[in-house]
Amino acid sequence: MQQKTLIVAVVLFSGLGVTSAQATSQVSADADVLATVRITTTVLADGAPLTPGTYELRLTQERPTPAPGQSWEARRWVEFVAGGKVVARESAEVLRDDDLPAVGASSVPARSGTRVEMLKGGEFLRVSVKRDRERYLVYLPVKR
């Protein structure tokens, strides 16, 4: 009887481990929802195609390796989520209102909200999300 109880306990705990692993592989536990965006053309995210559709954009705690002279806080990874699954990710440039220059055109903070726009020449799609005092810019090359 004790052996059967032990076997049932092992099977139950094993099943919970598999369920937990599947749930965490679908969506990052440390992600934070930035916005919902609609992509209207096929683009590349981290080198992989991202098809047209509506995606939840989530900010992760991961940071890409900064370029020489750039701070660790200048970039963050964002995930594109569809149907509860992460389908792509790309790095985002982080601009803080506190770091804007005192004078000039760049001294004015961006307005809050989300914008998805094709850049001049049609080579890149830019996703811009302003939340609180931070602006996240994601540049996605258009797939030709």
ChimeraX commands (.cxc) that place a marker at each C-alpha (Angstrom):
marker #1 position 0.00,0.00,0.00 radius 0.5
marker #1 position 2.81,2.43,0.88 radius 0.5
marker #1 position 4.54,1.64,-2.42 radius 0.5
marker #1 position 1.35,2.52,-4.39 radius 0.5
marker #1 position 1.00,5.78,-2.44 radius 0.5
marker #1 position 4.62,6.64,-3.20 radius 0.5
marker #1 position 4.16,5.89,-6.92 radius 0.5
marker #1 position 1.01,8.05,-7.07 radius 0.5
marker #1 position 2.82,10.90,-5.27 radius 0.5
marker #1 position 5.77,10.72,-7.68 radius 0.5
marker #1 position 3.45,10.73,-10.71 radius 0.5
marker #1 position 1.49,13.70,-9.38 radius 0.5
marker #1 position 4.60,15.74,-8.59 radius 0.5
marker #1 position 6.13,14.85,-11.96 radius 0.5
marker #1 position 2.97,16.01,-13.71 radius 0.5
marker #1 position 3.01,19.29,-11.80 radius 0.5
marker #1 position 6.61,19.86,-12.82 radius 0.5
marker #1 position 5.77,19.35,-16.50 radius 0.5
marker #1 position 2.74,21.64,-16.30 radius 0.5
marker #1 position 4.79,24.32,-14.55 radius 0.5
marker #1 position 7.58,24.08,-17.12 radius 0.5
marker #1 position 5.12,24.39,-20.00 radius 0.5
marker #1 position 3.48,27.46,-18.46 radius 0.5
marker #1 position 6.77,29.26,-17.89 radius 0.5
marker #1 position 8.07,28.45,-21.36 radius 0.5
marker #1 position 5.07,30.18,-22.90 radius 0.5
marker #1 position 5.44,33.53,-21.14 radius 0.5
marker #1 position 8.31,35.00,-19.16 radius 0.5
marker #1 position 7.56,35.28,-15.48 radius 0.5
marker #1 position 9.56,38.51,-15.23 radius 0.5
marker #1 position 7.85,40.22,-18.17 radius 0.5
marker #1 position 5.84,43.42,-17.88 radius 0.5
marker #1 position 3.14,44.35,-20.41 radius 0.5
marker #1 position 4.01,47.54,-22.28 radius 0.5
marker #1 position 1.25,47.71,-24.90 radius 0.5
marker #1 position -0.73,45.86,-27.53 radius 0.5
marker #1 position 0.53,46.59,-31.05 radius 0.5
marker #1 position -0.69,45.76,-34.54 radius 0.5
marker #1 position 1.98,44.85,-37.09 radius 0.5
marker #1 position 0.68,45.17,-40.67 radius 0.5
marker #1 position 3.64,43.82,-42.63 radius 0.5
marker #1 position 6.14,40.99,-42.19 radius 0.5
marker #1 position 9.19,42.23,-40.27 radius 0.5
marker #1 position 12.26,40.66,-38.69 radius 0.5
marker #1 position 12.53,40.43,-34.90 radius 0.5
marker #1 position 15.94,39.28,-33.66 radius 0.5
marker #1 position 16.55,37.95,-37.20 radius 0.5
marker #1 position 13.38,35.81,-37.39 radius 0.5
marker #1 position 10.23,36.66,-39.39 radius 0.5
marker #1 position 7.31,38.18,-37.47 radius 0.5
marker #1 position 4.10,37.96,-39.49 radius 0.5
marker #1 position 1.36,40.61,-39.53 radius 0.5
marker #1 position -0.95,40.44,-36.51 radius 0.5
marker #1 position -1.76,41.86,-33.11 radius 0.5
marker #1 position 0.81,41.27,-30.39 radius 0.5
marker #1 position 1.17,42.01,-26.72 radius 0.5
marker #1 position 4.51,43.72,-26.20 radius 0.5
marker #1 position 6.17,42.69,-22.94 radius 0.5
marker #1 position 9.23,44.13,-21.31 radius 0.5
marker #1 position 11.63,41.62,-19.79 radius 0.5
marker #1 position 14.24,42.14,-17.10 radius 0.5
marker #1 position 16.95,40.92,-19.51 radius 0.5
marker #1 position 19.34,43.40,-21.05 radius 0.5
marker #1 position 21.39,42.92,-24.21 radius 0.5
marker #1 position 25.11,43.55,-24.04 radius 0.5
marker #1 position 25.54,47.31,-24.42 radius 0.5
marker #1 position 27.54,48.90,-27.22 radius 0.5
marker #1 position 30.88,50.42,-26.21 radius 0.5
marker #1 position 30.26,53.59,-24.21 radius 0.5
marker #1 position 26.58,52.75,-23.64 radius 0.5
marker #1 position 25.15,52.12,-20.15 radius 0.5
marker #1 position 23.57,48.79,-19.17 radius 0.5
marker #1 position 20.24,50.60,-18.76 radius 0.5
marker #1 position 20.15,51.90,-22.36 radius 0.5
marker #1 position 18.55,48.74,-23.82 radius 0.5
marker #1 position 16.03,46.05,-22.76 radius 0.5
marker #1 position 14.65,42.92,-24.40 radius 0.5
marker #1 position 10.96,43.00,-25.31 radius 0.5
marker #1 position 8.83,40.01,-26.27 radius 0.5
marker #1 position 6.06,39.81,-28.86 radius 0.5
marker #1 position 3.30,37.59,-27.44 radius 0.5
marker #1 position 0.40,36.08,-29.42 radius 0.5
marker #1 position -2.10,33.60,-28.01 radius 0.5
marker #1 position -0.23,33.49,-24.70 radius 0.5
marker #1 position 3.04,32.39,-26.35 radius 0.5
marker #1 position 6.20,34.37,-26.95 radius 0.5
marker #1 position 6.63,34.33,-30.74 radius 0.5
marker #1 position 9.54,36.77,-31.10 radius 0.5
marker #1 position 11.78,39.13,-29.19 radius 0.5
marker #1 position 13.86,42.17,-30.01 radius 0.5
marker #1 position 15.94,44.69,-28.12 radius 0.5
marker #1 position 14.46,48.10,-27.37 radius 0.5
marker #1 position 16.28,51.35,-26.91 radius 0.5
marker #1 position 15.32,53.01,-23.61 radius 0.5
marker #1 position 15.14,56.80,-23.47 radius 0.5
marker #1 position 14.49,58.42,-20.10 radius 0.5
marker #1 position 12.96,61.87,-19.70 radius 0.5
marker #1 position 15.53,62.59,-16.98 radius 0.5
marker #1 position 18.37,62.08,-19.49 radius 0.5
marker #1 position 17.10,64.51,-22.15 radius 0.5
marker #1 position 19.32,67.51,-22.97 radius 0.5
marker #1 position 18.39,70.86,-21.40 radius 0.5
marker #1 position 17.95,72.64,-24.76 radius 0.5
marker #1 position 17.20,71.80,-28.38 radius 0.5
marker #1 position 14.61,69.74,-30.24 radius 0.5
marker #1 position 15.49,66.60,-28.28 radius 0.5
marker #1 position 14.81,68.32,-24.96 radius 0.5
marker #1 position 11.02,67.88,-25.23 radius 0.5
marker #1 position 9.76,64.59,-23.73 radius 0.5
marker #1 position 7.69,62.37,-26.03 radius 0.5
marker #1 position 3.94,62.14,-25.37 radius 0.5
marker #1 position 2.57,59.09,-23.60 radius 0.5
marker #1 position 1.09,56.33,-25.69 radius 0.5
marker #1 position 2.00,53.79,-28.36 radius 0.5
marker #1 position 2.86,54.37,-32.01 radius 0.5
marker #1 position 3.68,51.88,-34.75 radius 0.5
marker #1 position 4.98,53.61,-37.85 radius 0.5
marker #1 position 6.83,52.85,-41.05 radius 0.5
marker #1 position 9.97,54.96,-41.25 radius 0.5
marker #1 position 10.94,56.97,-44.28 radius 0.5
marker #1 position 12.05,54.71,-47.10 radius 0.5
marker #1 position 9.96,51.78,-45.87 radius 0.5
marker #1 position 12.94,49.79,-44.59 radius 0.5
marker #1 position 12.06,49.77,-40.88 radius 0.5
marker #1 position 8.94,49.63,-38.75 radius 0.5
marker #1 position 9.34,51.51,-35.47 radius 0.5
marker #1 position 7.34,50.65,-32.36 radius 0.5
marker #1 position 7.41,53.45,-29.81 radius 0.5
marker #1 position 5.89,53.03,-26.34 radius 0.5
marker #1 position 6.01,55.81,-23.75 radius 0.5
marker #1 position 5.17,54.78,-20.22 radius 0.5
marker #1 position 5.74,56.93,-17.17 radius 0.5
marker #1 position 9.03,58.73,-17.81 radius 0.5
marker #1 position 10.54,56.12,-20.15 radius 0.5
marker #1 position 10.21,55.66,-23.90 radius 0.5
marker #1 position 10.92,52.27,-25.52 radius 0.5
marker #1 position 11.88,52.20,-29.20 radius 0.5
marker #1 position 11.94,48.96,-31.16 radius 0.5
marker #1 position 13.21,49.00,-34.76 radius 0.5
marker #1 position 12.10,46.07,-36.90 radius 0.5
marker #1 position 13.54,45.66,-40.41 radius 0.5
marker #1 position 10.87,45.02,-43.07 radius 0.5
marker #1 position 11.26,41.59,-44.64 radius 0.5
marker #1 position 11.68,41.85,-48.40 radius 0.5
marker link #1:1,2 radius 0.2
marker link #1:2,3 radius 0.2
marker link #1:3,4 radius 0.2
marker link #1:4,5 radius 0.2
marker link #1:5,6 radius 0.2
marker link #1:6,7 radius 0.2
marker link #1:7,8 radius 0.2
marker link #1:8,9 radius 0.2
marker link #1:9,10 radius 0.2
marker link #1:10,11 radius 0.2
marker link #1:11,12 radius 0.2
marker link #1:12,13 radius 0.2
marker link #1:13,14 radius 0.2
marker link #1:14,15 radius 0.2
marker link #1:15,16 radius 0.2
marker link #1:16,17 radius 0.2
marker link #1:17,18 radius 0.2
marker link #1:18,19 radius 0.2
marker link #1:19,20 radius 0.2
marker link #1:20,21 radius 0.2
marker link #1:21,22 radius 0.2
marker link #1:22,23 radius 0.2
marker link #1:23,24 radius 0.2
marker link #1:24,25 radius 0.2
marker link #1:25,26 radius 0.2
marker link #1:26,27 radius 0.2
marker link #1:27,28 radius 0.2
marker link #1:28,29 radius 0.2
marker link #1:29,30 radius 0.2
marker link #1:30,31 radius 0.2
marker link #1:31,32 radius 0.2
marker link #1:32,33 radius 0.2
marker link #1:33,34 radius 0.2
marker link #1:34,35 radius 0.2
marker link #1:35,36 radius 0.2
marker link #1:36,37 radius 0.2
marker link #1:37,38 radius 0.2
marker link #1:38,39 radius 0.2
marker link #1:39,40 radius 0.2
marker link #1:40,41 radius 0.2
marker link #1:41,42 radius 0.2
marker link #1:42,43 radius 0.2
marker link #1:43,44 radius 0.2
marker link #1:44,45 radius 0.2
marker link #1:45,46 radius 0.2
marker link #1:46,47 radius 0.2
marker link #1:47,48 radius 0.2
marker link #1:48,49 radius 0.2
marker link #1:49,50 radius 0.2
marker link #1:50,51 radius 0.2
marker link #1:51,52 radius 0.2
marker link #1:52,53 radius 0.2
marker link #1:53,54 radius 0.2
marker link #1:54,55 radius 0.2
marker link #1:55,56 radius 0.2
marker link #1:56,57 radius 0.2
marker link #1:57,58 radius 0.2
marker link #1:58,59 radius 0.2
marker link #1:59,60 radius 0.2
marker link #1:60,61 radius 0.2
marker link #1:61,62 radius 0.2
marker link #1:62,63 radius 0.2
marker link #1:63,64 radius 0.2
marker link #1:64,65 radius 0.2
marker link #1:65,66 radius 0.2
marker link #1:66,67 radius 0.2
marker link #1:67,68 radius 0.2
marker link #1:68,69 radius 0.2
marker link #1:69,70 radius 0.2
marker link #1:70,71 radius 0.2
marker link #1:71,72 radius 0.2
marker link #1:72,73 radius 0.2
marker link #1:73,74 radius 0.2
marker link #1:74,75 radius 0.2
marker link #1:75,76 radius 0.2
marker link #1:76,77 radius 0.2
marker link #1:77,78 radius 0.2
marker link #1:78,79 radius 0.2
marker link #1:79,80 radius 0.2
marker link #1:80,81 radius 0.2
marker link #1:81,82 radius 0.2
marker link #1:82,83 radius 0.2
marker link #1:83,84 radius 0.2
marker link #1:84,85 radius 0.2
marker link #1:85,86 radius 0.2
marker link #1:86,87 radius 0.2
marker link #1:87,88 radius 0.2
marker link #1:88,89 radius 0.2
marker link #1:89,90 radius 0.2
marker link #1:90,91 radius 0.2
marker link #1:91,92 radius 0.2
marker link #1:92,93 radius 0.2
marker link #1:93,94 radius 0.2
marker link #1:94,95 radius 0.2
marker link #1:95,96 radius 0.2
marker link #1:96,97 radius 0.2
marker link #1:97,98 radius 0.2
marker link #1:98,99 radius 0.2
marker link #1:99,100 radius 0.2
marker link #1:100,101 radius 0.2
marker link #1:101,102 radius 0.2
marker link #1:102,103 radius 0.2
marker link #1:103,104 radius 0.2
marker link #1:104,105 radius 0.2
marker link #1:105,106 radius 0.2
marker link #1:106,107 radius 0.2
marker link #1:107,108 radius 0.2
marker link #1:108,109 radius 0.2
marker link #1:109,110 radius 0.2
marker link #1:110,111 radius 0.2
marker link #1:111,112 radius 0.2
marker link #1:112,113 radius 0.2
marker link #1:113,114 radius 0.2
marker link #1:114,115 radius 0.2
marker link #1:115,116 radius 0.2
marker link #1:116,117 radius 0.2
marker link #1:117,118 radius 0.2
marker link #1:118,119 radius 0.2
marker link #1:119,120 radius 0.2
marker link #1:120,121 radius 0.2
marker link #1:121,122 radius 0.2
marker link #1:122,123 radius 0.2
marker link #1:123,124 radius 0.2
marker link #1:124,125 radius 0.2
marker link #1:125,126 radius 0.2
marker link #1:126,127 radius 0.2
marker link #1:127,128 radius 0.2
marker link #1:128,129 radius 0.2
marker link #1:129,130 radius 0.2
marker link #1:130,131 radius 0.2
marker link #1:131,132 radius 0.2
marker link #1:132,133 radius 0.2
marker link #1:133,134 radius 0.2
marker link #1:134,135 radius 0.2
marker link #1:135,136 radius 0.2
marker link #1:136,137 radius 0.2
marker link #1:137,138 radius 0.2
marker link #1:138,139 radius 0.2
marker link #1:139,140 radius 0.2
marker link #1:140,141 radius 0.2
marker link #1:141,142 radius 0.2
marker link #1:142,143 radius 0.2
marker link #1:143,144 radius 0.2
view
